[in-house]
């Protein structure tokens, strides 16, 4: 027979979770420091250190957890663009069982932020503000990809910023409650959809914040929906308030940059429902996909 928690026990467990999250919001675990808005300075290489016990023998390696994996990511800087180059981003959201039914967002931007964006729904173009080369009867106008998330520039402001986003994930009209760990992970998925690319300084702070949340799961080494290797963490969805839909964040372990966010069912990451997939790179035109 499977043991189940009473309603009172479930309420108590949720309350403890909310209290721990609130503690993180009120007292950020890391000291405040300035986050450059879009600094592209190269990330310093991290030296690998071996811990030794007092007797001189190496200690046992730390067992990997969601927290250690998140803190170990070393996000790489965004590319520095030369003349004639574009930072290209493609974000595809699709149902796992029906990948042909997808929202496909494509962005290109040069060093001045000028470029092109295209939106496709189920393979059909819905929006393409700038067309290259333009047909003779069309006068092309400059286009800029939409602005990305308004990430805070102060590390101390990030928890409250994510808290506000997490509140927005709670459906209107539902019972008033505090955001859960799953809500915070979903809020952090902005890093997957950001058309301008999230700066490495912000990514590090987001990963650090997520590492302190209760209930984060280490999924480990995975293959993302496009077949790319990644490392994943996840937060299960509550059977009642989230209908059992959890969220999995997949990160490129080499670059520390996000690859995908996957919604899954019933606490089982092998049961994907909705996939949000990011690809990014540098192109020579506004036609080539990253």
Secondary structure, 3 states (H helix, E strand, C coil): CCCCCCHHHHHHHHHHHHHHHHHHHHCCCCCCCECCCCCCCCCCCCCCCCCECCCCCECCCCCCCHHHHHHHCCCCCCCCCCCCCEEEEEEEEEECCEEEEEEEEEEEECCCCCEEEEEEECCEEEEECCCCCCCCCCCCCCECCCCCCCCCCEHHHHHHHHHHHHHHCCCCCCCCCCCCHHHHHHHCCHHHHCCCCCCHHHHHHHHHHHHCCCCCEEEEEEECCCCCEEEEEEECCCCCCCCCEEEEEEECCCCCCEEEEEEEECCEEEEEEEEEEEEEEEECCCCCCC
